Amino acid sequence: MNEIEKELLDAIMDVCQIDDLPPEDMRADSPLIGPDSPLDLDSLDAVEILVMIQEKYGVRITPRETSIEILNSLETIADYILSHTDNIIPREMIL
């Protein structure tokens, strides 16, 4: 997991009030929402995550179909953020 994915996991755990996930249970490509998610997140959590992404990174995710694809995993969220922020995220966060 790279730095932005770790930062996203921390922010998601904070906004969704998750306290008891051992870090080794979550990989960058693990499903983020739904029954297969180690975080056990649902559609209400997805809305909170979308708001957090917009506030923290200045990236807005609007269409429902796109949101479902982007919120698939930490990896897909990080890729989307990096491709929509004009490289304002420090390079060390993606290594």
Secondary structure, 3 states (H helix, E strand, C coil): CCHHHHHHHHHHHHHCCCCCCCHHHCCCCCCCECCCCCCCECHHHHHHHHHHHHHHHCCCCCCHHHHHHHCCCHHHHHHHHHHCCCCCCCHHHCC
